Amino acid sequence: MFESLSDRLTNTLRSIQGRATLSEENVSAALRDVRVALLEADVALPVVKSFVDAVKVKAIGSVIANSLNPGEQFVKLVHDELVHVMGDANDALNLATAPPAIVLMAGLQGAGKTTTVAKLAKYLQEREKKKVAVVSADVYRPAAIEQLETLAREVGAIFVPSTNDQKPIDIANNAIEAAKKQFADVLIVDTAGRLAIDEDMMQEIRELQIGLQPIETLFVVDAMTGQDAANTAKAFDDALTLTGVILAKTDGDARGGAALSVRQITGKPIKFLGIGEKTDGLEPFHPDRLASRILGMGDVLSLIEEAERKVDKVKAQRLAKKIQKGKKFDLEDFRDQLDQMANMGGLSNMMDKLPGMSQLPAGAQSQLDDGQFKQMGVIIDSMTPHERHFPDVINGSRKKRIAMGSGTEVTDINRLLKQHKQMQKMMKKVTRKGGMQKMMRGMQAMQGGQSGPPMRRR
């Protein structure tokens, strides 16, 4: 997400960052490039205009004139205005009501609404420690109810059965009773989508909202539709009373126009970003963190939080103790590290959150390929247990056998073994006395950021 916008903005801001003074002329020139970058990202024109005007007024005012470093202060103004456009702060779900707290999900067909219901259920169970029930009031789309049942089973949520011959309001009322009997904290109601906004659909979901009085009514929209996502959300908000928006399929949205338009056009907060098809692909929307990523400053806070959730701490401690005892980091350990990286969304996801990665040369960026790491896993899986634990025994004939078994070349095996040796040396340094603390201090230094405004702590 935001690849092209991030590239354009970082290049523009880099050109002005070293200026000793800022004049109306060079500020206007930089903002012309910012304007073009935002329009190319499919940000709505009124949002672009208000954004550029706001930055220009602040940049040419006394804030810049009194700054010790005008160029960097200008970058900070752009950062802060991006945060403001997207909503200033994370707007969490409001579940403060007598259980079950009802969350009504709305959206057009094909936006990823049913998958998002499952993602939200998993998020609330794992991170908010809530007991969640889900029900489908979509009596029109073939297999919609069965799809939600399958997803509910996958994420461990309570599934309340429904049938196509029931009325949506009856389905929802039955679900409330079922949720109460099973002591669910939250009930998520999936509603029918349409291929376009129509009055019949709006009337049906209006009746559901009036009858259920949900504490949250969330609109799920496909981020890849750009500023149209914001316009569709506005149309829904005119008919309903939305409390927030979930941007789905953000991993397929390279421009980011939806994220930068929704709040300004609808007045409603973006509460979550949906990423990928997996049920753990839902993240709270933090405007300040996303603004930093857009400007190439990374998002170390989110990276650390993700590591806290997804890294297997037992395996990590076991590996640390093993190396501290003088035992070697073998290929079985390397395989575990590849799995841990995959759990965190792969190397590209991790690098996206590290400061300065957008400024790497194109050649270096192209080498950060998750496909290579998948290939490494296949190669290691093609080895015998003895070879994984004692890689020094892998000679020429063994390399040929492993290459044939993994569908690779001997050169790929040699590359893997070389990278393993490098990893082995690095692990030894990290697990030495004080090594982990030094690494964490390095992460904190990156978070402080010499390349732009510091991340806000929460």
N, C-alpha and C positions, 0 to 999 in steps of 0.2 A: 504494500500500500504506500502511496505517495512517492514512488521512486522518481518519476519525472519531475514532480513538483519540488521534491527535495533537492535534486540535482540543479534545477534552475535557480532556486532560492539561495542555496549555498554558494553557487558561483557568483551570483549578483552581490550577495552580502560580503563575500570575500574581497570583492573589488573595492568596496567602500570602507571595509573594516580598518584599513591602515591609514585612513585619512586623518591628518592632524586637526583639521577643522571641517565643519559641515556647512555648506552654503545651500541656499534654496535651489541653486542650479544642480549640484551633484546629488542632493536628496531627491529632487524631481526625476533626475535621470535614473537613479536606482529604483524608485517607485514605479517608473514606467515598465521596467523589467519585471518587477514584482507583480504588477497588474497583468502583464501578458502571461506570466507563469500561472497565476490563479485562474485566469480565463481558460488557458489550455488544460488546466486540471478540472474543468467543467464546474467551477464554482459559480453560483448564481450571480448575475451582473450586479444587482443591488448590494449583495454582500461584498463583492470586490470593491465597489465604489466607496462604501462606508469604511471598509478596511483601510484602503489607500488614503482616504481623507483623514482618518483618525491618526494614522502614523505620521502623515505629513505635518499636521498641526502640532503634534508633540515634538517632532524632530526639529522643526524650525524654531521652536519656542525656547524658553530659558533653560529647560532641562538639558538640552544639548550644549548650549552656550557655556554652561557652568561645569560641564563634565570634564574630567581629567583625560578621558579617552573617548572622544566623540564617536569614533567608528564603532567601537564595541557597544557603546550606549545605544546606537542606532539599531544594532542587532538585537539588543535587549527589548527595545520598543517593538520591533517586529514580532519577537517571541511573545511578549506580553499581549499584544493585540490578537495574535493567533489563539492564545489561551482564552481571551475574552470572547472572541467570535464563537469558539466551540463550547463555551459554557462556564469559564472561570474555575470550577471545581467539580470533582466527582459527585454525582447525584445518586446516592444509593437508593435501593428499593425501600419503600416504607411498608413494613409488615407489622406495625404497632397497632394491632387490633385483636379482638377475641378470635381464637382459632376456630376454623381455618381461615387464614388470610387469603382472600380470593384474588388471583391475578388473571385478568382477561387478556387473551392474546388476539390481536387483529392484524390483518395484512392481506395483500393481494396473493392470488394463487401463483406458486412458483417462487415466492420470496424466501422460502426456507423456514416457514413458520413452525411446522410440526417438528422438524429437527431442532429448531431453537427451543421449543417447549421442553424437549428432552435435555438439551444443554443446560437450560435454566434449572431444571429439576436437579440435575447432577451438581451444578454450582451451589445451589441452596443446601443440598445435603452435605456436601463435602466441606464447603467453606463457611457456611452459616449454621451448620449442624441442625438443620430443620428436617422434620419428617414431611415428605412431599407426596401429594396425590395428584394424578393427572387424569383428565377426561377429554374425549373428543366430541365436540358438538357439531362436527362437520359431517352432515348426513348426505352430502351431495357427491363429493369426490370419491370415486371407487377406491376401496382399500385404505381410506384415510384412517379409519378406526383401527384396523389391523396394523397399520404402520406405527401408530402411537403405542399400541400394545407391545409390539416388538421392541420399540425404543425404551419404553418404560421398564421392561424386563432387563434390558441391557444396563440401564443406569440404576436399577434397584428401587424405582419409585412405585408407589401404590397405583395400580391401574384400575380405574372405575369403568366397568363395561358399559357400552351403549350400543344401540342398533340404528340402522338407517330409517326405520319406520317411526322413530320417536321424534317429537318436536325438540328443537335445540334448548328451549327454556325448561322443558321437562327433564332433559338429560342433565342440565346444569343443576337443577334443584335436587334431583336424585343424588348427584355427585356430592353436593354439600352434606346431605345426610350420611352418605357412606363415609365421607372424610371425617365427619364428627365421630362416627362409631369407631373408626380406626385411629382416632386421636392424631390426625394429621395436622401439622402446623400450617401448611400452605396447600391450597388447591389451585392448580393451574388449568384453566379452561381454554382448550384449543377451539377456535371457531373456523367457519368455512371461509375460504378465500374465493375470489373471482378473478377472471382474466382482466377485468377492468372495473372501475368504480361504477356501481349501479345502485339505484334507489332501493331495490328489493333487499340487496345485501346490507345496505346501511340501516334499513328499517329493522331487519332481523337482529343485527348486532346492537342496535339502540335498545331493543326490547330486552336483550340479554343484560346490557349494562344497567338498565333501570331495575330489572328484576333481581339481579345479583348484588348490585351496589359494591362492585369490586374495589379494593383499596388501591390497586394498580391496574391501569389499562394501558398495555404496551403495544406499540405498533412496530411490527417487524417489516423491514424494508431491505430490498436488495441494493447493496452499496454500489454495485456496478452500473446502476441506472443513473448515477451522477446526480445533477441538480434536480432531475425528475423525481428522485427519491424524496427530496424535500417538498416538492410540490404535491406529491401524492400524500405525504404525511399531513400536509396542511389541509388537504381535502378531507381526510379522515377526521382531523381535529375539529373541523367545522361541523361535522355531523355528530361526532362523539365528544367525550371529554378525555383526551389522552393525558396520561401522566408521564409518558416517556417514550423513547424510541430505541429500538435495537437495530443496529446496522449489521445485517447478515452478509456473508460472502465477501468480507473485506480483504481476504487474501487474494481475491481475483480483481480487486479494484486498484489499479496502479496509479490512478489520478487523484482520488481523494475528495472529489467535489462534493459528495454527499456529506461527509463528516464536517466539512467547512461551511455547509449551507443550511443544514437541518435546523440548528438552534436558532439562527437569525430569522429564518422564514417562518418556522412554526412557533417559536417561543417555548418549545418543549425540550427538555434535556435528553441528550443521548446517554443512555444508562449502560449499555453493553455493546461490545464489538463481537460479532460471530466470525470465527476463523476456521476454515476447513470443514470437513464433513464429520470428523470425530466428535463424540459427545462431550469431550473435555475442552472443546474449542470455543469457550466463551470467556471474555475478559471484561472486567469493569472498565468503563471509559474514563480515563483521566486526561482532561484537556492539556494540563501542563506537561505531562509526560509525552503526549503525542506531539505537541508543539516542539519539544526538544528533539524528538526523532525527525520531524520534518526538516529542522534546521541542522541536522547532522550531529547533534549533541548527544545522541544515545538516550537510553532509558535504563540506567543501571538498577534503579529501584525495582522496576518490574522484573528484571532479570534475576535479581536476588530473591524476590518473592516467589518466582517460578521455580528456582532451584530449591527453595525451602519446601515447596509442595511436592516436587516431582523427583528429586534426587533420592535414591535409596540410601538413607543414612546408615543403615546397618552394613550394607556392602561397602560404603565409603569408609566407615570406621575399621572394618575388617581389612581393607586394602592398606589403610594407613598403618595399622599395627603390623601387618605383614612386612611392609617395606622398612619400618623402623627396626624390625628384628633382623634386618640385613638380607631378607629374602628378595628375589628379583621380581620385578613387574613383568609377568609373562603375557602371552597372547590371549589367554583366557581372561585376564584382567583387562586387557586392551578391548576385548569383545564386550565386556561389561560397560566400559566407558563409552563405547559406540552406542550401546543400548540406552544409556543414560542421556546421551546427547539427543538421540531420536525422541526420547520421552519429552524433551524440552523443545521439540519442534524442529530439531535439526540445527546444523551449524548456521545456516542462513538466517534463521530466526534469532539465534543468539547474537550473531554479528550485527544484525539490524539494531540491536539494543545497546551496542557498545559505542562510546563516543568516537567520532572521527573516522568510522569505517566507510562512510560515504565518500571520503576524500582519498581512499586508496586508489591507486592506478587501476584502470580497467583490466589490465592483465592480471593483477593480483586478485581482484574481485572474482574474475572468472575461475580462479583456482579454488575458490571457496564453494565447492560443489558437493551438495549432499549425496549426489549419486556416487561419488567416489567412496564415501563412507559406507554406503550400502554395499558397494562392491567389496570393500575390505571385510565386512561381516560375512559375506558369502565365501570369500577366500578362507577365512579362519574356520568357518563351519566345515570346509572341505578337508581340513587337517585332522589327523588322529589326536586323541587326548594327549598322547605322549609328545607330539609335535607342538601342541599348544602350550604345554607346560615347560618344554625344553626346546625352544625355537632354534638353538644352535645346531641341533641334529639335522636341520633341513638342508640337505645337499642338492646337487643338480637333479638327480633322478626323482627325488621327492618333490622338488619344485615343479617338474613336468607333470607328475601325477596330480598335484594340487591344482595346477593351472587347468588341466583337462577336466577335473571334477567341478571346478568353479566357473568354467567357460571363460577363462581369462588367459593372459599371456604370462610367460615366465618373467617378463619385465615388470608386470603388475605385482608379482610375488616379491620380487626384489625391492620394489618401491615400498611395499607394505612392511617388509622386514626392516628397512632403513628407517621408516617412520616410527616403528615400534622401538627401535634403539634410541631414537631421539626422545620419545615419550618416556622411556625407561630412565634416562638421565634427568629429565624434568621432574618426574615423580620423586626421585631420590632427593632433589633439591627442595621440593615443596614440603616433604615430610621430615626434613631435618629440623632441629630445634629452632623455632621461630619462623620457619618457612611459611607456614599457613598464615600466621599473623601478618607477615610482610605482604603476602598476596592480597589479604583482605584490605590492608592499608592502601595498596595500589588501587584496588577497586574503588575505595572511598575517595582517593585522590582524583580518579577519573570522574567520579560523580560530582565532585566539587567543580570540575570543568574549567580548564583554562581557555577553552574555545568559545565560551558563551556564558549566559546567565546560569547560576547554580540551580540545580533541581530543588524544588520545594519539598521539604519533608512533611509527612502527615502524622 
